[in-house]
Amino acid sequence: MKLRFVWNCDVLIDLHSHLEGRVRPDTAAELAAGLGVPAPDGGWERAIQLDGPADLTVYLAKVAVTYPLFRSLEAARRIAREAVEDASTAGLDYLELRLGPATHASDESGIDAVIAAIAEGMREASAATGMPSGAVVAALRHHDVETNLAVARAAARFAGEGVVGFDLAGDELLYPELEPHRGAFAIARAAGLGITCHAAEAAPGPAAREAAEILGATRIGHGAHIVDDPETLRWAADSGIVVEICPTSNWYTGAIPSIAQHPAPRFRDAGVRLVLGDDNPLQTGSGMREERETLVSTLGFGPDDLAALDRASVDAAFLEPSTRRALAARLP
Protein backbone atom coordinates (compact mmCIF):
# COMPACT_ATOMS: atom_id res chain seq x y z
CA MET A 1 0.00 0.00 0.00
CA LYS A 2 2.78 2.42 0.89
CA LEU A 3 4.53 2.01 -2.46
CA ARG A 4 1.30 2.71 -4.33
CA PHE A 5 1.30 6.21 -2.84
CA VAL A 6 4.92 6.68 -3.81
CA TRP A 7 5.22 5.28 -7.30
CA ASN A 8 1.80 5.76 -8.84
CA CYS A 9 1.85 9.53 -8.82
CA ASP A 10 0.21 11.40 -11.68
CA VAL A 11 3.08 13.87 -12.02
CA LEU A 12 6.60 13.85 -10.59
CA ILE A 13 8.00 17.36 -10.50
CA ASP A 14 11.37 18.40 -9.09
CA LEU A 15 11.48 22.08 -8.17
CA HIS A 16 14.71 22.19 -6.19
CA SER A 17 17.72 20.51 -7.77
CA HIS A 18 21.23 21.82 -8.46
CA LEU A 19 23.03 21.07 -11.69
CA GLU A 20 26.36 20.99 -9.88
CA GLY A 21 24.94 18.23 -7.70
CA ARG A 22 23.90 16.02 -10.61
CA VAL A 23 27.28 15.31 -12.25
CA ARG A 24 27.69 11.61 -13.00
CA PRO A 25 30.92 10.31 -11.41
CA ASP A 26 31.89 8.55 -14.64
CA THR A 27 31.35 11.76 -16.58
CA ALA A 28 33.37 13.68 -14.00
CA ALA A 29 36.28 11.28 -14.43
CA GLU A 30 36.17 11.48 -18.21
CA LEU A 31 35.87 15.26 -18.33
CA ALA A 32 38.56 15.77 -15.69
CA ALA A 33 41.02 13.67 -17.67
CA GLY A 34 40.38 15.74 -20.77
CA LEU A 35 40.61 19.05 -18.92
CA GLY A 36 43.72 18.17 -16.92
CA VAL A 37 41.86 18.32 -13.61
CA PRO A 38 43.59 16.09 -11.05
CA ALA A 39 41.59 13.08 -9.91
CA PRO A 40 40.58 13.39 -6.26
CA ASP A 41 41.87 10.91 -3.73
CA GLY A 42 39.65 7.84 -3.75
CA GLY A 43 38.06 8.70 -7.10
CA TRP A 44 35.19 10.90 -8.19
CA GLU A 45 32.34 8.91 -6.69
CA ARG A 46 33.86 9.15 -3.23
CA ALA A 47 34.71 12.82 -3.74
CA ILE A 48 31.16 13.69 -4.75
CA GLN A 49 29.17 11.65 -2.24
CA LEU A 50 28.74 12.65 1.38
CA ASP A 51 29.61 10.15 4.09
CA GLY A 52 26.85 11.34 6.38
CA PRO A 53 25.29 14.40 8.03
CA ALA A 54 27.52 17.37 8.79
CA ASP A 55 26.74 21.06 8.25
CA LEU A 56 26.00 23.35 5.32
CA THR A 57 29.63 24.36 4.87
CA VAL A 58 30.82 20.73 4.57
CA TYR A 59 27.90 19.91 2.28
CA LEU A 60 28.67 22.77 -0.09
CA ALA A 61 32.34 21.80 -0.19
CA LYS A 62 31.28 18.41 -1.59
CA VAL A 63 29.17 20.11 -4.24
CA ALA A 64 32.09 22.37 -5.15
CA VAL A 65 34.24 19.37 -6.09
CA THR A 66 32.64 19.40 -9.56
CA TYR A 67 33.11 23.15 -10.18
CA PRO A 68 36.34 22.86 -12.22
CA LEU A 69 34.51 20.77 -14.80
CA PHE A 70 32.18 23.64 -15.71
CA ARG A 71 35.01 25.83 -16.98
CA SER A 72 34.68 24.02 -20.29
CA LEU A 73 31.51 25.14 -22.06
CA GLU A 74 31.22 21.81 -23.86
CA ALA A 75 31.53 20.01 -20.53
CA ALA A 76 28.85 22.25 -19.01
CA ARG A 77 26.54 21.52 -21.94
CA ARG A 78 27.11 17.78 -21.56
CA ILE A 79 26.53 17.79 -17.80
CA ALA A 80 23.27 19.69 -18.28
CA ARG A 81 22.12 17.33 -21.02
CA GLU A 82 22.88 14.27 -18.93
CA ALA A 83 21.16 15.74 -15.87
CA VAL A 84 17.90 16.14 -17.79
CA GLU A 85 18.30 12.71 -19.38
CA ASP A 86 18.81 11.13 -15.96
CA ALA A 87 15.73 12.86 -14.58
CA SER A 88 13.63 11.62 -17.47
CA THR A 89 14.96 8.08 -17.01
CA ALA A 90 13.99 8.31 -13.33
CA GLY A 91 10.40 9.06 -14.36
CA LEU A 92 10.24 12.80 -13.77
CA ASP A 93 7.73 14.90 -15.69
CA TYR A 94 9.42 18.28 -15.15
CA LEU A 95 12.76 19.40 -13.76
CA GLU A 96 14.05 22.80 -12.73
CA LEU A 97 17.84 22.91 -12.60
CA ARG A 98 19.67 25.54 -10.58
CA LEU A 99 23.12 26.74 -11.52
CA GLY A 100 25.52 29.35 -10.22
CA PRO A 101 27.19 30.62 -13.42
CA ALA A 102 29.48 33.17 -11.78
CA THR A 103 31.30 30.29 -10.12
CA HIS A 104 32.26 29.05 -13.57
CA ALA A 105 33.08 32.33 -15.35
CA SER A 106 35.32 35.34 -14.74
CA ASP A 107 33.27 38.12 -16.37
CA GLU A 108 29.79 38.94 -17.64
CA SER A 109 30.41 37.63 -21.15
CA GLY A 110 31.63 34.39 -19.60
CA ILE A 111 28.49 34.18 -17.47
CA ASP A 112 26.41 34.53 -20.63
CA ALA A 113 28.39 31.76 -22.31
CA VAL A 114 27.96 29.37 -19.36
CA ILE A 115 24.20 29.97 -19.24
CA ALA A 116 23.94 29.53 -23.01
CA ALA A 117 25.82 26.22 -22.93
CA ILE A 118 23.75 24.83 -20.08
CA ALA A 119 20.47 25.98 -21.60
CA GLU A 120 21.47 24.33 -24.89
CA GLY A 121 22.24 21.04 -23.17
CA MET A 122 18.93 21.12 -21.35
CA ARG A 123 17.01 21.89 -24.55
CA GLU A 124 18.72 19.02 -26.35
CA ALA A 125 17.75 16.56 -23.63
CA SER A 126 14.19 17.86 -23.32
CA ALA A 127 13.73 17.54 -27.07
CA ALA A 128 15.11 14.00 -27.04
CA THR A 129 13.20 12.77 -23.99
CA GLY A 130 9.99 14.81 -24.19
CA MET A 131 10.43 15.91 -20.58
CA PRO A 132 10.32 19.71 -20.18
CA SER A 133 12.96 21.43 -18.08
CA GLY A 134 13.93 24.95 -17.10
CA ALA A 135 17.06 26.60 -15.74
CA VAL A 136 17.01 28.65 -12.53
CA VAL A 137 20.04 30.93 -12.41
CA ALA A 138 21.45 31.47 -8.92
CA ALA A 139 23.25 34.44 -7.51
CA LEU A 140 25.54 33.38 -4.68
CA ARG A 141 25.61 34.86 -1.20
CA HIS A 142 29.39 35.13 -1.00
CA HIS A 143 29.73 37.00 -4.30
CA ASP A 144 29.92 40.80 -4.33
CA VAL A 145 27.09 43.06 -5.47
CA GLU A 146 28.53 43.74 -8.93
CA THR A 147 29.00 40.05 -9.67
CA ASN A 148 25.43 39.23 -8.72
CA LEU A 149 24.12 42.16 -10.76
CA ALA A 150 26.01 40.71 -13.73
CA VAL A 151 24.44 37.31 -13.06
CA ALA A 152 20.97 38.89 -12.93
CA ARG A 153 21.52 40.77 -16.20
CA ALA A 154 22.69 37.58 -17.88
CA ALA A 155 19.71 35.62 -16.54
CA ALA A 156 17.38 38.35 -17.81
CA ARG A 157 18.88 38.09 -21.30
CA PHE A 158 18.02 34.39 -21.37
CA ALA A 159 14.48 34.77 -20.01
CA GLY A 160 12.27 32.76 -22.34
CA GLU A 161 15.34 31.08 -23.85
CA GLY A 162 15.68 28.31 -21.32
CA VAL A 163 15.98 30.36 -18.11
CA VAL A 164 12.80 30.38 -16.06
CA GLY A 165 13.83 31.59 -12.61
CA PHE A 166 16.31 33.37 -10.36
CA ASP A 167 17.59 32.23 -6.97
CA LEU A 168 19.95 33.13 -4.15
CA ALA A 169 22.06 30.20 -2.96
CA GLY A 170 25.22 29.64 -0.96
CA ASP A 171 26.28 29.53 2.66
CA GLU A 172 23.53 31.15 4.71
CA LEU A 173 25.52 30.56 7.88
CA LEU A 174 28.39 32.75 6.74
CA TYR A 175 26.47 35.21 4.55
CA PRO A 176 22.98 35.79 5.96
CA GLU A 177 22.33 39.32 4.64
CA LEU A 178 19.76 39.76 1.87
CA GLU A 179 19.70 43.52 1.38
CA PRO A 180 22.84 43.58 -0.82
CA HIS A 181 21.02 41.42 -3.36
CA ARG A 182 17.92 43.61 -3.74
CA GLY A 183 19.08 45.14 -7.03
CA ALA A 184 19.88 41.83 -8.69
CA PHE A 185 16.46 40.46 -7.88
CA ALA A 186 14.76 43.60 -9.18
CA ILE A 187 16.43 42.95 -12.55
CA ALA A 188 15.29 39.33 -12.54
CA ARG A 189 11.71 40.23 -11.63
CA ALA A 190 11.56 42.87 -14.35
CA ALA A 191 12.54 40.20 -16.88
CA GLY A 192 9.59 38.06 -15.78
CA LEU A 193 11.65 35.36 -14.09
CA GLY A 194 10.20 33.35 -11.23
CA ILE A 195 11.84 34.17 -7.90
CA THR A 196 12.96 31.68 -5.30
CA CYS A 197 15.50 31.96 -2.50
CA HIS A 198 17.39 29.58 -0.23
CA ALA A 199 16.35 30.89 3.17
CA ALA A 200 15.79 29.75 6.76
CA GLU A 201 17.84 26.66 6.01
CA ALA A 202 20.71 27.65 8.30
CA ALA A 203 19.35 31.02 9.45
CA PRO A 204 16.34 31.53 11.75
CA GLY A 205 12.80 31.34 10.40
CA PRO A 206 12.21 35.07 9.80
CA ALA A 207 14.85 34.93 7.04
CA ALA A 208 12.17 33.39 4.83
CA ARG A 209 9.88 36.38 5.24
CA GLU A 210 12.79 38.72 4.53
CA ALA A 211 13.42 36.83 1.29
CA ALA A 212 9.83 37.46 0.22
CA GLU A 213 9.77 41.10 1.29
CA ILE A 214 13.27 42.16 0.17
CA LEU A 215 13.81 39.96 -2.89
CA GLY A 216 10.26 39.21 -4.00
CA ALA A 217 10.54 35.45 -3.55
CA THR A 218 7.36 33.45 -4.04
CA ARG A 219 9.13 30.19 -3.19
CA ILE A 220 11.52 29.46 -0.34
CA GLY A 221 14.24 26.86 -0.70
CA HIS A 222 14.36 24.51 2.30
CA GLY A 223 12.94 26.91 4.91
CA ALA A 224 13.40 24.29 7.63
CA HIS A 225 13.56 26.82 10.47
CA ILE A 226 10.32 28.55 9.57
CA VAL A 227 8.53 26.18 11.93
CA ASP A 228 10.69 27.37 14.83
CA ASP A 229 9.03 30.78 14.74
CA PRO A 230 5.23 30.66 15.17
CA GLU A 231 4.72 34.13 13.69
CA THR A 232 6.70 33.27 10.57
CA LEU A 233 4.89 29.94 10.23
CA ARG A 234 1.53 31.75 10.32
CA TRP A 235 2.82 34.23 7.77
CA ALA A 236 3.94 31.40 5.46
CA ALA A 237 0.48 29.84 5.57
CA ASP A 238 -1.42 33.10 5.20
CA SER A 239 0.78 34.53 2.43
CA GLY A 240 0.64 31.47 0.20
CA ILE A 241 4.40 31.26 0.01
CA VAL A 242 5.63 27.91 -1.29
CA VAL A 243 8.31 25.98 0.60
CA GLU A 244 10.59 23.70 -1.40
CA ILE A 245 11.32 20.80 0.92
CA CYS A 246 14.31 18.48 0.48
CA PRO A 247 14.23 16.18 3.53
CA THR A 248 17.38 14.12 3.01
CA SER A 249 19.45 17.15 2.09
CA ASN A 250 18.27 19.01 5.18
CA TRP A 251 19.54 16.16 7.31
CA TYR A 252 22.90 16.14 5.57
CA THR A 253 23.34 19.91 5.99
CA GLY A 254 22.48 19.75 9.69
CA ALA A 255 19.34 21.82 9.27
CA ILE A 256 17.42 19.05 11.06
CA PRO A 257 18.72 16.44 13.56
CA SER A 258 17.14 13.50 11.68
CA ILE A 259 14.89 12.90 8.70
CA ALA A 260 12.14 11.83 11.07
CA GLN A 261 12.25 15.33 12.55
CA HIS A 262 11.86 17.12 9.24
CA PRO A 263 9.20 19.84 9.57
CA ALA A 264 7.17 18.74 6.51
CA PRO A 265 4.26 17.45 8.67
CA ARG A 266 4.23 20.68 10.67
CA PHE A 267 4.19 22.71 7.47
CA ARG A 268 1.33 20.59 6.16
CA ASP A 269 -0.68 20.86 9.35
CA ALA A 270 -0.21 24.64 9.41
CA GLY A 271 -1.50 24.98 5.87
CA VAL A 272 1.80 25.89 4.20
CA ARG A 273 2.04 24.99 0.53
CA LEU A 274 4.79 22.44 -0.15
CA VAL A 275 6.70 21.23 -3.18
CA LEU A 276 9.47 18.65 -3.32
CA GLY A 277 13.07 18.62 -4.52
CA ASP A 278 16.15 16.43 -4.29
CA ASP A 279 18.67 19.30 -3.99
CA ASN A 280 21.99 17.56 -4.76
CA PRO A 281 21.10 13.91 -5.33
CA LEU A 282 24.60 12.70 -6.20
CA GLN A 283 25.87 14.05 -2.87
CA THR A 284 23.07 12.55 -0.75
CA GLY A 285 22.28 9.46 -2.80
CA SER A 286 18.58 10.33 -2.72
CA GLY A 287 16.62 11.26 -5.84
CA MET A 288 13.03 12.35 -6.23
CA ARG A 289 11.48 8.90 -5.87
CA GLU A 290 13.42 8.31 -2.68
CA GLU A 291 12.39 11.73 -1.37
CA ARG A 292 8.76 11.01 -2.12
CA GLU A 293 9.02 7.65 -0.41
CA THR A 294 10.51 9.41 2.63
CA LEU A 295 7.44 11.63 2.84
CA VAL A 296 5.27 8.52 3.06
CA SER A 297 7.32 6.03 5.05
CA THR A 298 9.02 8.40 7.50
CA LEU A 299 6.95 11.59 7.61
CA GLY A 300 3.45 10.14 7.45
CA PHE A 301 2.19 11.66 4.21
CA GLY A 302 -0.85 9.95 2.74
CA PRO A 303 -2.51 10.06 -0.70
CA ASP A 304 -4.31 13.36 -0.02
CA ASP A 305 -1.08 14.99 1.15
CA LEU A 306 0.78 13.86 -1.96
CA ALA A 307 -2.06 15.04 -4.17
CA ALA A 308 -1.87 18.47 -2.54
CA LEU A 309 1.89 18.52 -3.08
CA ASP A 310 1.43 17.63 -6.75
CA ARG A 311 -1.14 20.38 -7.26
CA ALA A 312 1.14 22.91 -5.57
CA SER A 313 4.04 21.76 -7.73
CA VAL A 314 2.17 22.33 -10.98
CA ASP A 315 0.92 25.69 -9.74
CA ALA A 316 4.26 26.96 -8.37
CA ALA A 317 6.60 25.71 -11.10
CA PHE A 318 8.16 28.39 -13.27
CA LEU A 319 6.38 27.09 -16.37
CA GLU A 320 5.07 28.49 -19.59
CA PRO A 321 1.25 28.33 -19.67
CA SER A 322 0.94 25.50 -22.21
CA THR A 323 3.23 23.18 -20.22
CA ARG A 324 1.43 24.03 -16.99
CA ARG A 325 -1.91 23.21 -18.58
CA ALA A 326 -0.61 19.89 -19.90
CA LEU A 327 0.68 18.87 -16.46
CA ALA A 328 -2.45 20.14 -14.69
CA ALA A 329 -4.59 18.01 -17.00
CA ARG A 330 -2.91 14.90 -15.62
CA LEU A 331 -3.81 15.66 -12.00
CA PRO A 332 -6.74 13.80 -10.49
C-alpha positions in Angstrom: 0.0 0.0 0.0 2.8 2.4 0.9 4.5 2.0 -2.5 1.3 2.7 -4.3 1.3 6.2 -2.8 4.9 6.7 -3.8 5.2 5.3 -7.3 1.8 5.8 -8.8 1.9 9.5 -8.8 0.2 11.4 -11.7 3.1 13.9 -12.0 6.6 13.8 -10.6 8.0 17.4 -10.5 11.4 18.4 -9.1 11.5 22.1 -8.2 14.7 22.2 -6.2 17.7 20.5 -7.8 21.2 21.8 -8.5 23.0 21.1 -11.7 26.4 21.0 -9.9 24.9 18.2 -7.7 23.9 16.0 -10.6 27.3 15.3 -12.2 27.7 11.6 -13.0 30.9 10.3 -11.4 31.9 8.5 -14.6 31.4 11.8 -16.6 33.4 13.7 -14.0 36.3 11.3 -14.4 36.2 11.5 -18.2 35.9 15.3 -18.3 38.6 15.8 -15.7 41.0 13.7 -17.7 40.4 15.7 -20.8 40.6 19.1 -18.9 43.7 18.2 -16.9 41.9 18.3 -13.6 43.6 16.1 -11.0 41.6 13.1 -9.9 40.6 13.4 -6.3 41.9 10.9 -3.7 39.7 7.8 -3.8 38.1 8.7 -7.1 35.2 10.9 -8.2 32.3 8.9 -6.7 33.9 9.2 -3.2 34.7 12.8 -3.7 31.2 13.7 -4.8 29.2 11.7 -2.2 28.7 12.6 1.4 29.6 10.1 4.1 26.9 11.3 6.4 25.3 14.4 8.0 27.5 17.4 8.8 26.7 21.1 8.2 26.0 23.4 5.3 29.6 24.4 4.9 30.8 20.7 4.6 27.9 19.9 2.3 28.7 22.8 -0.1 32.3 21.8 -0.2 31.3 18.4 -1.6 29.2 20.1 -4.2 32.1 22.4 -5.1 34.2 19.4 -6.1 32.6 19.4 -9.6 33.1 23.2 -10.2 36.3 22.9 -12.2 34.5 20.8 -14.8 32.2 23.6 -15.7 35.0 25.8 -17.0 34.7 24.0 -20.3 31.5 25.1 -22.1 31.2 21.8 -23.9 31.5 20.0 -20.5 28.8 22.2 -19.0 26.5 21.5 -21.9 27.1 17.8 -21.6 26.5 17.8 -17.8 23.3 19.7 -18.3 22.1 17.3 -21.0 22.9 14.3 -18.9 21.2 15.7 -15.9 17.9 16.1 -17.8 18.3 12.7 -19.4 18.8 11.1 -16.0 15.7 12.9 -14.6 13.6 11.6 -17.5 15.0 8.1 -17.0 14.0 8.3 -13.3 10.4 9.1 -14.4 10.2 12.8 -13.8 7.7 14.9 -15.7 9.4 18.3 -15.1 12.8 19.4 -13.8 14.1 22.8 -12.7 17.8 22.9 -12.6 19.7 25.5 -10.6 23.1 26.7 -11.5 25.5 29.3 -10.2 27.2 30.6 -13.4 29.5 33.2 -11.8 31.3 30.3 -10.1 32.3 29.1 -13.6 33.1 32.3 -15.3 35.3 35.3 -14.7 33.3 38.1 -16.4 29.8 38.9 -17.6 30.4 37.6 -21.2 31.6 34.4 -19.6 28.5 34.2 -17.5 26.4 34.5 -20.6 28.4 31.8 -22.3 28.0 29.4 -19.4 24.2 30.0 -19.2 23.9 29.5 -23.0 25.8 26.2 -22.9 23.8 24.8 -20.1 20.5 26.0 -21.6 21.5 24.3 -24.9 22.2 21.0 -23.2 18.9 21.1 -21.3 17.0 21.9 -24.6 18.7 19.0 -26.3 17.7 16.6 -23.6 14.2 17.9 -23.3 13.7 17.5 -27.1 15.1 14.0 -27.0 13.2 12.8 -24.0 10.0 14.8 -24.2 10.4 15.9 -20.6 10.3 19.7 -20.2 13.0 21.4 -18.1 13.9 24.9 -17.1 17.1 26.6 -15.7 17.0 28.6 -12.5 20.0 30.9 -12.4 21.4 31.5 -8.9 23.3 34.4 -7.5 25.5 33.4 -4.7 25.6 34.9 -1.2 29.4 35.1 -1.0 29.7 37.0 -4.3 29.9 40.8 -4.3 27.1 43.1 -5.5 28.5 43.7 -8.9 29.0 40.1 -9.7 25.4 39.2 -8.7 24.1 42.2 -10.8 26.0 40.7 -13.7 24.4 37.3 -13.1 21.0 38.9 -12.9 21.5 40.8 -16.2 22.7 37.6 -17.9 19.7 35.6 -16.5 17.4 38.3 -17.8 18.9 38.1 -21.3 18.0 34.4 -21.4 14.5 34.8 -20.0 12.3 32.8 -22.3 15.3 31.1 -23.9 15.7 28.3 -21.3 16.0 30.4 -18.1 12.8 30.4 -16.1 13.8 31.6 -12.6 16.3 33.4 -10.4 17.6 32.2 -7.0 19.9 33.1 -4.2 22.1 30.2 -3.0 25.2 29.6 -1.0 26.3 29.5 2.7 23.5 31.1 4.7 25.5 30.6 7.9 28.4 32.7 6.7 26.5 35.2 4.6 23.0 35.8 6.0 22.3 39.3 4.6 19.8 39.8 1.9 19.7 43.5 1.4 22.8 43.6 -0.8 21.0 41.4 -3.4 17.9 43.6 -3.7 19.1 45.1 -7.0 19.9 41.8 -8.7 16.5 40.5 -7.9 14.8 43.6 -9.2 16.4 43.0 -12.5 15.3 39.3 -12.5 11.7 40.2 -11.6 11.6 42.9 -14.3 12.5 40.2 -16.9 9.6 38.1 -15.8 11.7 35.4 -14.1 10.2 33.3 -11.2 11.8 34.2 -7.9 13.0 31.7 -5.3 15.5 32.0 -2.5 17.4 29.6 -0.2 16.3 30.9 3.2 15.8 29.8 6.8 17.8 26.7 6.0 20.7 27.6 8.3 19.3 31.0 9.5 16.3 31.5 11.8 12.8 31.3 10.4 12.2 35.1 9.8 14.9 34.9 7.0 12.2 33.4 4.8 9.9 36.4 5.2 12.8 38.7 4.5 13.4 36.8 1.3 9.8 37.5 0.2 9.8 41.1 1.3 13.3 42.2 0.2 13.8 40.0 -2.9 10.3 39.2 -4.0 10.5 35.4 -3.6 7.4 33.5 -4.0 9.1 30.2 -3.2 11.5 29.5 -0.3 14.2 26.9 -0.7 14.4 24.5 2.3 12.9 26.9 4.9 13.4 24.3 7.6 13.6 26.8 10.5 10.3 28.6 9.6 8.5 26.2 11.9 10.7 27.4 14.8 9.0 30.8 14.7 5.2 30.7 15.2 4.7 34.1 13.7 6.7 33.3 10.6 4.9 29.9 10.2 1.5 31.8 10.3 2.8 34.2 7.8 3.9 31.4 5.5 0.5 29.8 5.6 -1.4 33.1 5.2 0.8 34.5 2.4 0.6 31.5 0.2 4.4 31.3 0.0 5.6 27.9 -1.3 8.3 26.0 0.6 10.6 23.7 -1.4 11.3 20.8 0.9 14.3 18.5 0.5 14.2 16.2 3.5 17.4 14.1 3.0 19.5 17.2 2.1 18.3 19.0 5.2 19.5 16.2 7.3 22.9 16.1 5.6 23.3 19.9 6.0 22.5 19.7 9.7 19.3 21.8 9.3 17.4 19.0 11.1 18.7 16.4 13.6 17.1 13.5 11.7 14.9 12.9 8.7 12.1 11.8 11.1 12.2 15.3 12.6 11.9 17.1 9.2 9.2 19.8 9.6 7.2 18.7 6.5 4.3 17.4 8.7 4.2 20.7 10.7 4.2 22.7 7.5 1.3 20.6 6.2 -0.7 20.9 9.4 -0.2 24.6 9.4 -1.5 25.0 5.9 1.8 25.9 4.2 2.0 25.0 0.5 4.8 22.4 -0.1 6.7 21.2 -3.2 9.5 18.7 -3.3 13.1 18.6 -4.5 16.1 16.4 -4.3 18.7 19.3 -4.0 22.0 17.6 -4.8 21.1 13.9 -5.3 24.6 12.7 -6.2 25.9 14.0 -2.9 23.1 12.6 -0.8 22.3 9.5 -2.8 18.6 10.3 -2.7 16.6 11.3 -5.8 13.0 12.3 -6.2 11.5 8.9 -5.9 13.4 8.3 -2.7 12.4 11.7 -1.4 8.8 11.0 -2.1 9.0 7.7 -0.4 10.5 9.4 2.6 7.4 11.6 2.8 5.3 8.5 3.1 7.3 6.0 5.0 9.0 8.4 7.5 7.0 11.6 7.6 3.4 10.1 7.4 2.2 11.7 4.2 -0.8 10.0 2.7 -2.5 10.1 -0.7 -4.3 13.4 0.0 -1.1 15.0 1.2 0.8 13.9 -2.0 -2.1 15.0 -4.2 -1.9 18.5 -2.5 1.9 18.5 -3.1 1.4 17.6 -6.8 -1.1 20.4 -7.3 1.1 22.9 -5.6 4.0 21.8 -7.7 2.2 22.3 -11.0 0.9 25.7 -9.7 4.3 27.0 -8.4 6.6 25.7 -11.1 8.2 28.4 -13.3 6.4 27.1 -16.4 5.1 28.5 -19.6 1.2 28.3 -19.7 0.9 25.5 -22.2 3.2 23.2 -20.2 1.4 24.0 -17.0 -1.9 23.2 -18.6 -0.6 19.9 -19.9 0.7 18.9 -16.5 -2.5 20.1 -14.7 -4.6 18.0 -17.0 -2.9 14.9 -15.6 -3.8 15.7 -12.0 -6.7 13.8 -10.5 
